[in-house]
């Protein structure tokens, strides 16, 4: 599944024209390769810049950082616009963004590190690690019940089987995946300063929205927060400490964290909101950022360069610059199609892997993405993907809360701008 070229260490010193750029997060100089050396058109690649400038002019975002790498070589790394939307402070490439749901991929990697060590199995019931998740119940709405979660009537029945680690990774557990469980969570919300263990106990008190393993429905918060707690219990370490030791430090991800330092907060991009078609400062700047409760579902911050390092490690089959985090077989497991696009709740050529969307039929998506591409997005304007067939990694980051769908549209536009720049195919399309 992973071509030989992916197994090479990332070499940023390349022949041909290269542009040196400061890399605070990497501790050195990133070398930007000439696109033509890896089968990409410099002229066509400029369409990314044109697209971003259109988005900024349309007040979709204040600023965006974009990165494209092929065959392990970065060919585009650019920051455009403002860091806060209210001043002339320019956005820089070392800006720190809220990763939102792109945190889930980090949490999935952490779980798979423990799977490789034999302390966690994908088939393990969650109750093996968290006893409060034994004996869960499923909410069954009454026939003809109101779709309004606040007034819906339902009965409870025992879960046909326990939810498993794999169910959580594939959003097929029913935990926090629909209106009934979300309404229950709203009645008993998390409180600032509560730890992940307390959060998991709160989630366990909610009914499941459907029988485990019966359908796909995205669990925005509960599912991957519980996975984060499983990492803590199985490893005997806090989630932040585990992620730093086993993922971030080996990969040189110096700005990716659940607990940003004062210096990192100075580089944290202002979270904006659209009000009457204009960008303004969002009233809440610390959404999900809580060092006391590291939300494995969406609580991390980081830079584009850092996230490229994580993605390039996966693209390389689990290794970056001589530091191995996962085996190639485990990366293939992560990116494999665990839920096909025919699975209830999915469709349109998109299946699901372990914490990532998987393109099962590129043509059916109506995009330029290759079959086998995998990745994910964050609610506040972050997006990445890995295309094994074309040896491609791309990362896009902005921070805007209420774009009314602009985030998804911008991500699709970025996909098109990147994919149309390829002039050679490492693996012919079927």
C-alpha positions in Angstrom: 0.0 0.0 0.0 2.9 2.3 0.7 5.3 2.8 -2.1 9.1 2.5 -1.6 9.5 6.2 -2.0 7.5 6.8 1.2 10.0 4.9 3.2 12.8 7.4 2.6 13.8 9.8 5.4 12.7 13.3 4.7 15.6 15.2 3.0 15.0 18.9 2.7 18.3 19.7 1.2 17.6 19.1 -2.5 19.2 19.9 -5.8 18.0 22.8 -7.9 16.6 26.0 -6.7 15.7 26.1 -3.0 14.4 28.8 -0.7 15.7 28.8 2.9 13.2 29.8 5.5 13.4 30.1 9.3 11.9 27.2 11.1 11.4 28.0 14.8 9.5 24.8 15.4 12.0 22.6 13.6 15.1 24.2 15.1 16.7 24.8 11.8 16.2 25.8 8.2 13.4 24.2 6.1 14.5 23.9 2.5 11.7 24.5 0.0 12.4 22.3 -3.1 11.7 23.5 -6.6 8.3 22.0 -7.5 9.4 20.6 -10.8 11.9 18.3 -9.1 8.9 16.3 -7.8 6.5 16.6 -10.7 4.6 19.7 -9.7 4.2 22.9 -11.7 5.4 26.1 -10.1 3.0 28.1 -12.2 0.0 25.9 -11.3 1.1 25.8 -7.6 0.6 29.6 -7.5 -3.2 29.0 -7.8 -3.0 28.1 -4.0 -1.9 31.7 -3.3 -4.6 33.1 -5.6 -7.3 30.9 -3.9 -6.2 32.0 -0.4 -6.2 35.7 -1.4 -9.7 35.3 -2.7 -10.8 33.8 0.6 -9.2 36.5 2.7 -10.7 39.2 0.5 -14.1 37.6 0.9 -13.7 37.7 4.7 -13.8 33.9 5.0 -10.7 34.0 7.1 -8.3 36.6 8.4 -5.3 34.5 7.3 -4.2 31.0 6.2 -1.0 29.0 6.3 -0.6 26.3 3.6 2.0 23.6 3.0 2.5 21.0 0.2 5.1 18.2 0.2 5.7 15.5 -2.4 8.0 12.5 -2.0 9.1 14.0 1.3 10.1 17.4 -0.1 8.3 20.6 0.8 7.5 22.5 -2.4 5.1 25.1 -1.0 4.9 26.7 2.5 3.2 30.0 2.8 1.4 32.3 5.2 -1.1 34.9 3.9 -3.2 37.5 5.7 -3.5 38.6 9.3 -3.0 36.8 12.5 -6.0 38.4 14.2 -8.3 40.0 11.6 -8.4 43.3 13.5 -4.9 44.7 12.9 -2.1 44.7 10.4 -0.2 42.0 12.3 0.8 39.6 9.6 0.3 35.9 9.8 3.6 34.0 10.0 4.5 30.4 9.1 5.2 29.6 12.8 1.7 30.8 13.9 0.0 28.5 16.4 -3.5 27.3 15.5 -6.3 25.4 17.3 -6.2 22.0 15.7 -9.8 21.1 16.8 -10.7 17.7 15.4 -7.3 17.2 13.7 -6.3 16.4 17.4 -8.2 13.1 16.8 -5.5 11.8 14.5 -2.9 12.4 17.2 -5.0 10.6 19.7 -5.5 7.7 17.2 -1.7 7.5 16.8 -1.3 7.4 20.5 -3.8 4.5 20.8 -2.0 2.6 18.1 1.4 3.0 19.8 -0.2 1.2 22.7 -1.7 -1.4 20.4 1.8 -2.1 19.1 3.0 -2.6 22.6 0.2 -5.0 23.4 -1.4 -3.0 26.2 -4.5 -2.1 24.1 -6.4 -4.2 21.5 -8.8 -2.7 19.0 -11.3 -5.4 20.0 -11.0 -4.5 23.7 -14.3 -3.4 25.3 -13.9 0.1 26.7 -15.0 -1.3 30.1 -11.7 -3.1 30.3 -10.1 0.2 31.0 -13.0 2.3 32.3 -15.4 0.2 34.4 -18.1 2.9 34.2 -18.6 1.9 30.5 -19.9 -1.5 31.4 -23.6 -2.2 31.0 -24.4 0.8 28.7 -27.9 1.4 27.4 -29.1 2.6 24.0 -31.8 5.2 23.5 -34.6 4.0 21.2 -36.9 6.9 20.1 -40.6 6.3 20.3 -42.3 5.9 16.9 -43.3 9.3 15.6 -41.3 11.1 18.4 -40.3 14.7 17.8 -36.8 15.1 16.2 -36.2 17.9 18.7 -33.7 16.5 21.2 -35.2 18.6 24.0 -38.7 17.0 23.6 -37.9 13.6 22.1 -39.4 10.6 23.9 -37.4 7.4 24.0 -37.0 4.2 25.9 -33.8 2.6 27.0 -32.6 -0.9 26.1 -29.4 -2.7 27.0 -26.6 -2.4 24.4 -26.3 -5.6 22.4 -22.6 -5.7 23.0 -20.0 -3.5 24.7 -18.5 -0.6 22.7 -14.9 -1.3 21.7 -11.8 0.7 21.1 -12.3 0.2 17.4 -15.9 1.5 17.6 -14.6 4.7 19.1 -11.9 5.1 16.5 -14.4 4.6 13.7 -17.2 6.7 15.1 -19.5 3.7 15.2 -20.0 3.5 19.0 -23.1 5.7 19.3 -21.5 7.6 22.1 -22.1 11.4 21.8 -23.1 10.8 18.2 -26.7 12.1 18.0 -29.3 14.4 19.5 -30.4 12.2 22.5 -26.9 11.7 23.9 -25.9 15.3 23.2 -29.0 16.5 25.0 -28.0 14.4 28.0 -24.5 15.9 27.9 -25.9 19.4 27.7 -27.8 18.8 31.0 -24.6 17.7 32.7 -21.8 19.7 31.0 -18.1 19.5 31.7 -16.8 22.1 34.0 -13.5 24.0 33.7 -10.7 22.3 35.6 -12.2 18.8 35.6 -9.8 16.2 34.5 -10.2 13.6 31.7 -11.2 10.9 34.2 -14.1 13.0 35.3 -15.1 13.8 31.8 -15.1 10.1 30.9 -17.4 9.3 33.8 -19.8 12.0 32.6 -19.9 10.6 29.1 -20.6 7.1 30.5 -23.8 8.3 32.1 -25.3 9.2 28.6 -27.3 6.7 26.6 -25.9 5.6 23.3 -27.7 6.9 20.2 -27.6 3.5 18.5 -26.4 0.0 19.0 -22.6 -0.3 18.9 -21.2 -1.0 15.5 -24.5 -0.6 13.7 -23.8 2.7 11.9 -21.4 5.6 11.4 -22.2 8.9 13.2 -19.5 11.4 14.0 -18.7 11.8 17.7 -17.4 15.3 18.0 -16.2 15.2 21.5 -17.1 12.2 23.7 -15.6 9.3 21.6 -12.1 10.6 21.3 -12.0 12.1 24.8 -12.7 8.6 26.1 -9.9 7.2 23.9 -7.6 9.8 25.4 -8.6 8.6 28.9 -7.9 5.0 27.7 -4.4 6.1 26.7 -3.9 7.5 30.3 -5.1 4.3 32.0 -3.3 1.9 29.7 0.0 3.8 29.8 -0.1 5.1 33.4 0.8 8.6 32.1 -1.2 11.7 31.4 -2.3 12.2 27.8 -0.2 15.3 27.3 2.9 13.6 28.7 2.4 10.5 26.6 1.8 12.4 23.4 4.9 14.6 24.0 7.2 11.6 24.8 6.0 9.1 22.2 4.9 11.4 19.3 5.9 15.0 19.5 9.5 14.9 20.7 10.5 12.1 18.3 9.1 14.0 15.4 10.3 17.4 16.4 6.8 18.8 16.9 7.8 21.5 19.3 4.7 23.6 19.2 2.0 20.9 19.4 0.4 20.6 22.8 -2.7 20.5 25.0 -1.1 23.2 27.3 0.4 26.1 25.3 3.2 28.0 27.0 3.0 31.9 27.3 5.4 32.1 24.3 3.2 29.8 22.2 0.1 31.8 23.2 1.8 34.9 21.8 1.8 33.1 18.4 -1.7 31.7 18.8 -3.9 33.0 16.0 -6.9 35.0 17.1 -10.1 33.0 16.8 -12.5 35.0 14.6 -16.3 34.8 13.9 -18.3 36.1 11.0 -20.9 38.7 12.1 -23.0 40.3 9.4 -20.5 39.1 6.8 -17.5 40.6 8.6 -14.8 39.0 10.7 -14.7 39.9 14.4 -12.9 38.6 17.4 -14.7 35.5 18.8 -15.9 36.0 22.4 -14.3 32.7 23.5 -10.6 32.3 22.6 -9.9 29.1 24.6 -12.4 26.7 23.1 -11.4 23.2 24.3 -8.0 24.4 25.4 -7.9 23.1 29.0 -4.6 21.8 30.3 -6.5 20.2 33.2 -8.6 18.2 30.7 -6.6 17.4 27.6 -9.4 16.8 25.1 -8.3 14.0 22.9 -11.1 15.0 20.5 -10.0 18.5 19.8 -8.0 20.3 22.5 -4.5 20.5 20.9 -2.8 23.6 19.3 0.1 23.4 16.9 1.7 24.8 13.8 1.4 23.8 10.1 5.0 22.6 10.1 4.4 20.4 13.2 1.4 18.8 11.6 3.3 18.2 8.4 5.8 16.3 10.5 3.1 14.0 11.9 1.5 13.5 8.4 4.9 12.9 6.8 5.6 10.3 9.4 2.4 8.5 8.4 3.2 8.9 4.7 6.6 7.4 5.3 5.1 4.3 6.8 5.6 5.4 10.5 9.0 7.0 10.4 10.5 10.5 10.0 14.2 11.3 9.9 15.2 8.0 11.4 12.7 8.2 14.3 10.1 5.5 14.1 6.7 6.0 15.8 4.6 3.2 14.2 5.3 0.2 12.0 4.3 0.3 8.3 1.7 -2.4 9.0 0.1 -0.2 11.7 0.0 2.8 9.4 -1.7 0.6 6.8 -4.2 -0.4 9.6 -4.9 3.3 10.5 -5.4 4.3 6.8 -7.3 1.1 5.8 -11.1 1.1 5.1 -12.6 -0.2 8.4 -16.0 1.1 7.4 -16.8 1.1 3.6 -18.8 3.8 1.9 -21.7 1.4 1.9 -21.8 1.3 5.7 -24.9 3.0 7.2 -24.2 6.7 7.7 -21.5 6.9 5.0 -21.5 7.3 1.2 -20.2 9.3 -1.7 -17.0 7.4 -2.1 -15.9 8.1 1.5 -15.2 5.4 4.1 -13.6 5.5 7.5 -10.3 4.4 8.9 -8.9 4.7 12.5 -9.5 8.4 13.2 -9.3 9.4 9.5 -11.6 9.7 6.5 -10.6 7.4 3.7 -11.4 8.0 0.0 -12.7 4.7 -1.2 -13.6 5.9 -4.7 -12.0 9.2 -5.8 -14.4 9.7 -8.7 -17.5 9.3 -6.5 -16.4 12.2 -4.3 -16.6 14.6 -7.1 -13.1 15.9 -6.2 -9.6 15.4 -7.6 -8.5 13.3 -4.6 -7.0 9.9 -5.4 -8.6 6.6 -4.2 -6.8 5.7 -1.0 -6.3 9.3 0.2 -6.8 9.7 3.9 -6.9 12.6 6.4 -9.3 14.8 8.3 -10.3 18.4 9.2 -11.0 20.6 12.2 -14.1 22.7 12.9 -12.3 26.0 12.9 -10.6 25.9 9.5 -7.9 23.2 9.6 -7.5 20.4 7.1 -4.9 17.9 5.9 -4.6 14.8 3.7 -2.1 12.2 2.7 -2.2 10.7 -0.8 -0.2 7.5 -0.8 -0.6 6.9 -4.5 0.9 10.3 -5.4 3.3 10.5 -2.4 1.6 13.8 -1.4 1.0 15.5 1.9 -0.9 18.8 2.2 -1.8 20.9 5.3 -4.1 24.0 5.5 -4.8 26.0 8.7 -7.0 29.0 9.5 -9.0 29.7 12.7 -12.6 30.9 12.2 -15.6 29.7 14.2 -18.8 30.6 12.3 -18.0 30.5 8.6 -21.4 28.9 7.8 -19.8 26.1 5.8 -16.9 28.2 4.4 -14.4 25.9 6.2 -15.5 22.8 4.3 -15.7 24.8 1.0 -12.3 26.2 1.5 -10.8 22.8 2.2 -12.3 21.5 -1.0 -10.9 24.4 -2.9 -7.4 23.8 -1.4 -7.6 20.1 -2.4 -8.4 21.2 -6.0 -5.6 23.8 -6.1 -3.0 21.2 -4.9 -4.1 18.3 -7.0 -4.3 20.3 -10.3 -0.7 21.3 -9.8 0.6 17.7 -10.3 2.3 17.2 -13.7 3.3 13.6 -13.2 1.6 10.7 -11.6 3.7 8.3 -9.5 0.9 5.7 -9.8 -1.4 5.9 -12.8 -5.1 6.4 -12.0 -7.3 3.3 -12.5 
